Amino acid sequence: MGREIALHHSSTDDGLVEDLPLQGGSLQRVLYSPARHDTKGIIVMFPGGTGEIDIEKSGHVKNAKNFVVRSDDLWRERGYGIVLVDALEHQSMRGQRSSAAYAELTKRIIEFAHRQANVPVWVLGTSQGSVAAMNAVSHAGGTQLAGLILTESVSTVSILGGSHETVFDAHPEDVHVPSLVVANVDDRCKVAPPSMAQSIAQAIRHAPTTVLTVSGGEQRSRDDCASLSAHG
């Protein structure tokens, strides 16, 4: 068992930054941004890439290009509070997000979300973050969450992918809440082909699952898997 650590938190004009204490002495930083209007629900969002969005104590997010950060205000205007999840201890999360240890960590994050308001809680992940989202929901139990949202999910492994894990490694068969798989037909990222969306949905075989196909997105990067691309 790890040593006990006091909870660290700081309020901002627009939300709450909290460092959740974990076994072994590590701290998991999250940022809660409340809804602009009456709160309909809360969405826990796992970013893609390495997972490092660099949430500062002030609430400022240094790496703001990721989809979950850029879409924050759109959700808040529609009545949803947002919990942004940073990388653990500022380290790359590649290869760790489908693990049992990370699943235990996500339970603390979901508990934090529930403490913010007595409303339904969804979990959303994009790209590599979809692995984290799937793992979180597959270990949360069927009564704690309202649903799962996966966008541009990492579903194949390549040398370029770097993480060597996909949503299929995160126990989709243990998901028991309504799920939505979003796929952009213009996504050219090799580890997240939109053609795999139906296979992901079929793997979530114990819950009602819908595939939503979209198109578009500006290609402002040479990297097809970057945040500023159709993938992101």
C-alpha positions in Angstrom: 0.0 0.0 0.0 1.2 3.5 -0.8 1.5 6.3 1.7 -1.4 8.6 2.3 -1.3 11.9 0.5 -3.5 14.9 1.3 -5.7 16.1 -1.5 -4.4 19.0 -3.4 -6.8 21.3 -5.2 -7.1 24.8 -6.4 -10.1 26.8 -7.6 -10.0 28.8 -10.8 -12.5 31.4 -12.1 -13.8 28.7 -14.5 -13.4 25.5 -12.6 -11.5 23.3 -10.2 -8.0 21.7 -10.6 -7.4 18.7 -8.4 -4.5 16.3 -7.8 -6.0 13.0 -6.9 -3.8 10.9 -4.5 -3.0 7.4 -5.7 -1.3 4.4 -4.1 2.5 4.7 -4.2 2.4 8.5 -3.8 1.5 9.5 -7.3 -0.9 12.3 -8.1 -3.4 12.3 -11.0 -4.3 15.8 -12.1 -7.8 16.6 -13.4 -9.6 19.8 -14.3 -13.3 20.2 -13.8 -15.1 22.9 -15.8 -18.7 23.4 -14.9 -21.6 23.7 -17.4 -22.5 27.3 -18.5 -26.1 26.6 -17.7 -28.1 24.0 -15.7 -26.0 20.9 -15.6 -27.4 18.0 -17.6 -24.5 15.7 -17.0 -20.7 15.5 -16.7 -18.3 14.1 -19.4 -15.0 12.6 -18.3 -12.6 13.2 -21.3 -9.4 11.3 -22.0 -7.1 13.0 -24.6 -5.2 11.3 -27.3 -1.5 11.1 -28.1 0.6 10.7 -25.0 -2.2 12.0 -22.8 -0.1 15.0 -21.8 -2.2 18.1 -21.9 -0.3 19.9 -19.1 -3.0 21.3 -16.9 -1.5 24.1 -14.7 -2.7 24.9 -11.2 -4.3 28.0 -12.6 -6.6 25.8 -14.8 -4.7 26.8 -18.0 -4.2 23.9 -20.4 -0.8 24.3 -22.2 -1.5 21.6 -24.8 -4.8 22.9 -26.0 -4.8 21.4 -29.6 -6.3 18.0 -28.6 -9.9 17.5 -29.6 -11.2 17.0 -26.0 -9.7 20.4 -25.0 -10.9 22.2 -28.1 -14.4 21.0 -27.7 -14.7 21.9 -24.0 -16.7 25.1 -24.4 -19.1 23.5 -27.0 -20.2 20.9 -24.4 -20.3 23.4 -21.6 -22.6 25.7 -23.5 -25.0 22.7 -24.0 -25.2 22.0 -20.2 -22.4 19.5 -19.6 -19.6 19.8 -17.1 -16.2 18.5 -18.3 -13.5 16.6 -16.5 -10.2 16.8 -18.4 -7.7 14.1 -17.5 -4.0 14.8 -17.7 -1.2 12.3 -18.1 0.0 10.7 -14.8 3.0 12.6 -13.4 3.6 14.3 -16.8 4.7 11.0 -18.3 3.6 9.5 -21.6 0.7 7.1 -21.2 1.4 5.2 -24.4 1.1 1.4 -23.7 -0.4 1.9 -20.3 -4.0 2.8 -20.8 -5.4 -0.7 -21.3 -3.7 -2.0 -18.1 -5.4 -3.2 -14.9 -3.4 -0.6 -13.0 -4.7 2.2 -15.2 -8.3 0.9 -14.8 -7.9 1.3 -11.0 -6.7 4.9 -11.5 -9.8 5.7 -13.7 -12.1 4.7 -10.8 -10.7 7.6 -8.8 -11.3 9.9 -11.7 -14.9 8.8 -12.1 -15.5 9.2 -8.3 -14.2 12.7 -8.7 -16.7 13.4 -11.5 -19.6 12.1 -9.4 -18.7 14.4 -6.5 -19.1 17.5 -8.7 -22.9 17.2 -9.2 -25.7 14.7 -8.9 -26.0 14.1 -12.6 -25.3 11.3 -15.1 -21.6 10.8 -16.0 -20.3 9.8 -19.4 -16.8 8.8 -20.4 -15.3 10.0 -23.7 -12.0 9.2 -25.3 -10.4 10.2 -28.5 -7.6 8.4 -30.5 -5.2 6.8 -27.9 -7.6 8.2 -25.2 -10.3 5.9 -26.5 -8.3 3.0 -25.0 -8.4 4.7 -21.6 -12.1 5.4 -22.0 -12.9 1.8 -22.9 -10.8 0.5 -20.0 -12.4 2.9 -17.5 -16.0 1.9 -18.5 -15.2 -1.9 -18.7 -14.1 -1.8 -15.1 -16.6 0.7 -13.7 -19.6 -1.6 -13.4 -23.0 -1.0 -15.1 -24.6 1.4 -12.6 -22.0 4.1 -12.2 -22.0 5.5 -15.8 -24.5 6.7 -18.3 -22.5 5.8 -21.4 -19.3 5.5 -23.3 -18.2 7.7 -26.3 -15.3 6.7 -28.5 -14.0 9.0 -31.2 -11.4 8.1 -33.8 -10.5 5.1 -31.8 -7.1 3.4 -32.0 -8.0 0.0 -33.3 -4.9 -1.3 -35.1 -1.3 -1.5 -34.1 1.6 -0.3 -36.1 5.2 0.7 -35.4 4.2 4.3 -35.9 1.4 3.9 -33.4 3.9 3.6 -30.6 1.5 2.3 -27.9 1.1 -1.3 -29.1 -2.4 -1.3 -27.5 -5.9 -0.8 -28.9 -9.5 -0.5 -27.7 -9.7 -4.3 -28.2 -7.1 -4.7 -25.4 -9.3 -2.7 -23.0 -12.1 -5.4 -22.5 -15.0 -4.1 -24.7 -16.8 -7.3 -23.8 -17.1 -6.0 -20.2 -18.8 -2.7 -21.2 -22.5 -2.7 -20.0 -23.6 0.8 -20.8 -24.9 2.4 -24.0 -22.0 3.2 -26.3 -21.4 5.5 -29.2 -18.5 4.9 -31.7 -17.8 8.0 -33.8 -15.7 7.6 -37.0 -14.6 10.3 -39.5 -14.5 8.9 -43.0 -11.8 11.4 -43.9 -9.5 10.1 -41.1 -6.2 8.9 -42.6 -4.5 7.9 -39.4 -3.1 4.4 -39.8 -3.9 3.3 -36.3 -7.5 4.5 -36.3 -9.1 3.5 -39.6 -12.8 4.5 -39.8 -13.4 1.1 -41.4 -13.0 -0.5 -38.0 -15.9 1.3 -36.4 -18.3 -1.5 -36.9 -15.8 -4.0 -35.5 -15.4 -1.9 -32.4 -19.2 -1.7 -32.0 -19.6 -5.5 -32.4 -16.9 -6.0 -29.7 -19.1 -4.1 -27.2 -21.5 -7.1 -27.3 -23.2 -6.6 -24.0 -24.5 -3.1 -24.5 -26.5 -1.2 -27.1 -24.0 0.5 -29.4 -24.4 3.0 -32.2 -21.9 3.9 -34.9 -22.0 7.6 -36.0 -20.2 8.4 -39.2 -19.0 12.0 -39.9 -16.8 13.7 -42.4 -14.6 16.8 -42.7 -11.9 18.4 -40.6 -9.1 20.7 -41.6 -5.7 19.2 -42.5 -3.3 21.7 -40.8 -0.6 19.2 -40.1 1.5 16.8 -42.2 0.9 14.1 -39.6 -2.3 12.3 -40.4 -2.6 11.3 -36.7 -2.1 14.9 -35.3 -4.6 16.9 -33.4 -5.0 19.4 -36.3 -6.1 16.9 -38.9 -9.2 15.0 -39.9 -8.2 12.5 -37.2 -8.2 15.2 -34.6 
